[in-house]
Structure formats: structure tokens, C-alpha cells
Amino acid sequence: MSGRLPSWAQWVHSNEYTLGAEEEIMLLNPHDWSLAQQIDRVLPRLPQELAAHVTRETHTSALELGTGVHGTPAGIADELLRLRRLLDRELSSLGLCAASAGTHPSTVWHETVVSGGPRYEAVYGSMRELARREPTFGLHIHVGVRGPAEGIRLFNRMRVHLPLLLALSVNSPFWQGRDTGLASARTPLFQAFPRVGIPRAFPDYEDWVEAVDLLIRSDAFPEPTFLWWDVRPQPRFGTIEVRVLDAQTTVAETAALTALVQSVARLEVEEGYVPAAAIGAQEALEENRFIAARDGMQARLIDPVGDRRVAAVEVLAELVEACAPHARDLGCDAELALVPALAARTGAERQLALARDEGRLPGLVSGLADRFLATGLEPPLALEAGDLEPYASSSPGSE
């Protein structure tokens, strides 16, 4: 691209490796644990301290909680817990409640209502009945980057880590009341939308801007947040946004994933961890994404440069070891230490175990709602409860 960048592509200064998070939350009817199509009733009732952090989503049974900017995952977890508590209080007064997972396990498409407002009218106008697919719920983590050149380099490198991050975050094994056999049914469901998945690598920031601006100038979509890629630059915040993750049931799980994303970002910026050949291995990355969605941490991922398959747990162990010094420098080593426990029993595995109990799927949704305000990470099946120190935030909203 020659000449001045368009206004939307101007990179806003942010402090390096600072964090922000957005989690998509499901609204529930506690009498039968169905999705509550109630966002238009909920939003006007929210106090300002909560309303400033809540936005509507594509479907009326969902909302998004967004944090401010924090230096550490502990700060993210503190604020999310505070926001969840405020939301729980307001929903309770309306006879509703909330839970967090990648999908609601039993809802079906004809129960779905698309939100109103210009953005979601544009979504429906573009996607038609695809917009009425069952709602999905994701976790988005922003990492601050010094400038656009550094941002596009991190974007290119973070693409290689997306399948592993997805495998660790899987939390949606059920769809339309059935065990899908997938650890993240959210991933293929969301694939029905355009402009999703792992994007290609770009040689520089200007090339990315030109590719996106061509679509904007051609009226394919109005502005760049209609790119729903698994990772994307966010010039207006000065961040790289990782979007591949299933929504997590507790803030402890979110804290662990945030620590890994932050540490990987610093590892890549300062060391360049992934080999250059892996960055261009688009087909292998896309296949790994599917394998991760299917198998979670049981996956055997393709080594893009080694012509072999490697257990996801091995890839994760090596990555966490490489990240450890960066986590110490960032002050997130306590949260990074939770990653192996999350890998040992993912959200998808916990959901499957809950659904085997007497309550089946209604009992599962009830269990998800019960964990909405929890501050600890559940121990993996192989551990006794005393073997794992639970994550507990120092105090809600302390940062």
C-alpha cells in the first residue's frame, strides 16, 4: 500500500504485553436451564459500573464482558470475577442466571433470536439464516504490542500456536443435546461464518492493511471487526487479539490461558520461538486446528517442519518450559503454573463427566452455572484435591 494508511489502520500506542479480555456469557432460565433470549430486558437494568463493561452479541441469549487494561493475568481475573459477581446479582433480580462455556449443550437453531441494532442487522443481512445458527461463546485475549511492524510479526507467529491454544481451551463437547465426539463443537459451528479460522501470514503491516481495506472499500463489510479470524491485529487498541479460545467456565481457567498467551507473546517478540518454516505451513496449521477441536489435549498435532505427529501434551510442556522465564519477568508465573492442570482435565472433559451424572444435560448446565463465580481450578481426575493450590484472586477489582 502506498501513501497514508486509512484512519482505521492507525496503530494506537499501547504498553507492551499489557492485557485485555472479553468473554462471551450465556443467559439462562434457571427453571429449565434453557437459554434466555433476554438481552433487551437485561441491558437497561444494569448499573453503570457494570454496563460500561457489557456489550450485546449476535444473539439475544448472550452478552460480552470486557475488562480494562491490566499488566497481569491476575488483574484480568480479579476484574472478571468482580464483573461476574455484579452480573449475577443483576440477573438474579430478573429471575435469570449466567454460565460460561463454548456452547449451550442442548439449544437448537430455531430457538435462536438475532440481536437488534445496526451491527447485527448488518450481520443478518450479510449471513442471512446462518446468523441464526446456535450461539457460540468465545474468550478473546488482547496483548499490547509496541507498533504495527512488531504487531504483524507477532500476528504471523501467534498463528502457529493457535491449534495448541484451542486444544487447551476446549469447552464445548455438546451440540443440540448430543455428545458430538468433538472437544470444541464451537469451532466448526462458528466456521459457518465467513472470515474465520487461521488467516494467512502477511509480509508486512501495509500488506495486511491493503488486503483488509480492499474488502472495506468494496463494501464486503463496513469495518475490520467483521473479520472473525482466530487471531487479528486490533490497531485501535494497539493489540494482537487471540480469538480461537472457547469461553471458560471459571476465571481461574481464563487466568491460566491469559498467562500462556501473554508469555508466548513475549517469547515470540523477544526470541522468535517458532521456526520460520512453520509460519508459512498454512495447510498444516489448518489441519491442526481441526485436530485440536476434535481431540483437545488428546490430539496428536502435525509438526509443520518435522513430517511427524506430536502429542499436544508434549508440545505444551516444551512451550511452557520456554515461556517460564518470560512469565517470571511478566509476573504471571503463578497463573502459568496452572496450565498443566488445565491440560490434564480440560473443560470438555469436565463437561462430559458432569453429563454422566443423574441430571444429564440439565444437570450439566446447572453445574456450569454453579461454577460461574468459582475462584478455584478443579483438580484433574488423577490428582487429589489437596495436591493443587486453587487460584484465588487477591481481591475483586484490585487493579
N, C-alpha and C positions, 0 to 999 in steps of 0.2 A: 504494500500500500504506500503510495507516495502522498506527500503533503501531510496536513494536520490530521490527527486522529479524530474520529467523531466524538461528540461530547460524552456518549455513554461509555466510551472506552478509556476515558481519562482515569489513570490509576490514582486512587486516593491513598495518601500516606497512612500506613499503619505500623505499629511497633512489631518487630519481627517475632514470630512464634506466639503472638497473643492469640486468644481463642474466643470463639463464639459458638453457640449450639442452638439448633432448632429441633424440637421433637414433635412429631405429629401424634395427637392423642385421640382416642376413640371415646365418644359419648355413649353412655349405656343407660338402658332402662333396667333398674335392679329387680323389678318384679319378674322378668323373664330373661334377663341378660342379653336382650337384643340390642342392636344399635339404635340410638335415639336420634332421630332426624330433627334436632332441636337447636341448631346453632343460632337461628334467628331469635329464638327465645332466650338463649344464654347470653349473647353478646351485650344486649342493653343492660343486663343486670350486674355486669362485672364492675367492681370498684376500679378507680383509675390506676392504682398501683399494680393491678393485675391486667387491666385492659391494655395498658401500654406494651405488654409483652404477648398479647394474643392476637392472632390473625385467623381469618377463616380459611378453609381449604376447599378443594374442588367439590367435596361432598358435605352435605349438611350434618352428617354424623361425626364430623372431625373438626379439630382445631389445631393450631400450631402454637406451642410455647417457645418463645425466643428469648435467649439470655442477652445480657450486655456483654461487654468485652472484659475478659479475665486473663490473667497471666498463667493460671494453672488449672488443671482439671478439677482440683478441689474447689476452686472458686465457681466453676461451671456447675458442679454437683450441688454445692450449697444453694446457688440461686435456683436451680431447677427444683430442688426439694422445697424451697420456700414457695415457688410458683405452684407446684403441685398441691401443696397444703392449702394455699389460697383458693385454687380452683376447686379442690374437694369441698371446701366449706361452702362456696357459692353453689355448686351443683347439688349439694345435699339439701340446701334450702329450696331447690326446684324439684326435688324428688328424683334426681339423677345421680350418676357417679361416672367415674372415668377409669380407664385402664390403658396400658401401653403394650403393644405387640405389633408384629409386622402385618397381620391381618386379623379380622374378626373371624373366628373359626367356622361360623355357620351361616353368615349372612349370604344372600343371593342377589343377583344383579337387579331384579325387578323391585327390590326394596330400596334401591339407591335413589337418592334425590340430589341433583346437582345444585350447588350453591348459586345464589343470585349475585348480581354485581357485574360490572363491565368485564373484569378479568375472566370470570368463569362463564359468562355469556360468550366471550371470545373462545374459550376452551371448548365449550359445547358446539359453537358454530364451526370450529375447525375439525373437531373429532367426532361430531355427531353422537351416535349412540355408544361409541367407545368410551365417552366420558361417563357413561352410566355403568361401567363395569364396577365390580365390588371394590370398595375403597381399600387402599393400602396405606401403610403408615411407616414412615421412614425417620431416620435420625441423620441430621446434617451437621457436620463439624467444619467450622471455618478456622483456618490458620493464617495469621498475618504474615505477609511477605513484603520485603523492602520495596520492590519496584516491579514493573511489568516484565523486564527481562528475567529477573530471578523467578517471578511468578510462573512464566511459561515453562521454564526449566523444571520447576517443581511439579507443575501440572503433568509434564511429559513423564517424569519419573514416578509420580504417585500412581499413574495408570497401572504400572506393573504390580503394585501392591493391592489393587482393588479386589481381585479374587480372594486373597487371603483375608482381607478385612471383612469381606462378605461372609466367608466361611466362619469367622469368629463371631459374627453378629447374628447369625441365622436365628429367627424367632417367629416363624410363620409356617408350621407344617400342615395346617388345616385350611381347607377351602370348600365352601358350600357343604359343610358338615362332614367332609371326608378327610381321612389321612391321605395326603397327596403322594406320600413317598418322597417328597422334597423337603429339605430343611428350611428353605425360603421360598414358599409359594408366591410371596410378594414379588419376587424378582421377575418371573415370567408374566405375572398378571400386569405389572407396570410396563412390561415390554410392549403391550398393546398400544401405548402412546408412541408418537414419533419422537425423534431426537432424544433417545435414551440409550443406555448401555455405555460401553467404554469407547470414548472418542479416539480418533487417530491422533498421533503425535503431530506437532506443528514445529517448523524450523525456527520460528521466532514469534514474538508477540504480534507484530504487524501482520503476519500471515494469518494468525488466528482472528484478528480483528477484521481483516478483509473477508474471510470465509463467513463470519457471522454477519457482518454488515451487508453483504450481498443478499442474504436472506431477509434482513430487515428492510433494505431498500426495495426488495421485490414483494414486500407485504406478505411473506410467508408467515411471519409472526411480528408482533409490534415491538418487542424489546427482548434483550438477551436472557431474561429469566424464564423465557419459554423454551430454553434449552434445558432439558431434564437429564443431562448426562450424569454418569456416576461420579464424575469429578468435573469441576468447571472453574475457571477464573471468575472472580467477582470484583471487577475494577472499582465499583462504587464503595466497596468496603476495604479494598487493598488486601484481599484474601484469596486463597485457594480453598474451595468448598468441596469436601468429600461427602457424597450423597448416596453411596452404594449400600449403606447400612440399614438393616431392619431396625425399627424402633425397639428400644429396650424396656423391659418390664420395670426395672428399678434404676435409680440414679447411680447405684454402685456399678452396674454394668456399663452405663454411659460413661462414668468416670474412667473405667479401665480402657474402653475404646478410645476415649479422648486422649488419654495419656499415650497410647500407642500411636495414634495419628500425629500428635504433636512431636513425639520423639522421632518418628520416621521422617517427618518434615525436616527436622534439624539434621538428622543423619544424612539425608539426601542433599540438602543445601550445602553442608559443610564437608561431606566426604564423597558423595556420589556413589551410593551403595550398590545400586543395580547396574549390571553391565550394559554397555551401550547397545549391544545386540538385542537385549530383551526389550528395550524401549520400542523398537520397530517390529516386534513379533506380534502383530495385531491379531492374526488368526489364533495363535496360541493363547493370547490373553482372553479373547472372547470365549474360547473353549473352556478355559479355566474358570471363567465366570459362571458358565452353566454347571460345570462340575461342582463348584463351590455351593451354588444354590441347591443343587440336588443332594449333596453329601455332607455339607457342613464341614466340621473339623475331622470327619472320617474321610475326607476327599484325598485323592492322590492327584496332585496337580502336575501339569506338564512343565518341565524345566525348559523355558524358551530357548536356552542356548546349549542344553546338555543332551537333547534327544532321549529323555527318560522321564519317568514319573516319580514324584517325590511326595511322601506323606505330608499333608498340610501341617501336622503337629511338628514335624522336623523343620519345615520352612519357618514356622512361627518361632520355634526355640532358637534358631540361629538369628532370626531378626531381633527378637527380644534381647539376646546377648549383645548384638551390635548396638542396640538402642540404649543399653543400660547407662553408659557414661553420659549420654545426652540427656537422659531422664534425670540423672543426678544434677546436672547443670541447670535443667529447667525447673527442678523442684517437684517432679512428678513421679519419682521412683516408687513411692508407696502405692500409687494407683497403677503403675506399670506392673508392679508385683502381683496384682490381681488377675492379670491376663491369663496365666496358666490355669488358674481355677475356672475362669470363664470358658477356656478352651476344653477343659475336662468335662464340663457339663453345660452345653450351650442352652440358650433359651428354647430352641426347638426340642431338645431332649427333655427339658423340664416340662414343656407343654405336653409332650407325649406321655410322660409319667403321670401328670395330673389327670389327663383324659382317661387313663386306665382305671381311675378311682370310680366309686359308685355314681358320682354326679355326672360322669361323661362330659359332653361339651358344655352344658350349662355350668357344671361344677368347675370346668377349666376356666371359663370366663369369670366366674365368681372368684376363683383363686388369683387370676390376673388382677382383678380389682382390689383384692385384699393386699396385694403386694405393691400397689401404686405408691404408697407412702413409706414403704420399707427403706431402711437405710443400710442394710447389710447385703452381702453377696451370699447366695445359698451355696453351701459346700457341695462339691461334686460327689457323685454316688460312692466313689471309692474312699472318701475321707469321712472321718467323724467330725461332728460339728465343732468340737474343741480344737481341731487341727488347723482351722483357718480363722484368722482375725477378721471380723466383719469390717467393712468400710463404714465409718460413721462420720458425717460431716461435722466440722468443729462447731458451727452454728449457722442456721439458715441465714443467707444474705450477709455473711461476714465480710465479703469482698465487695 
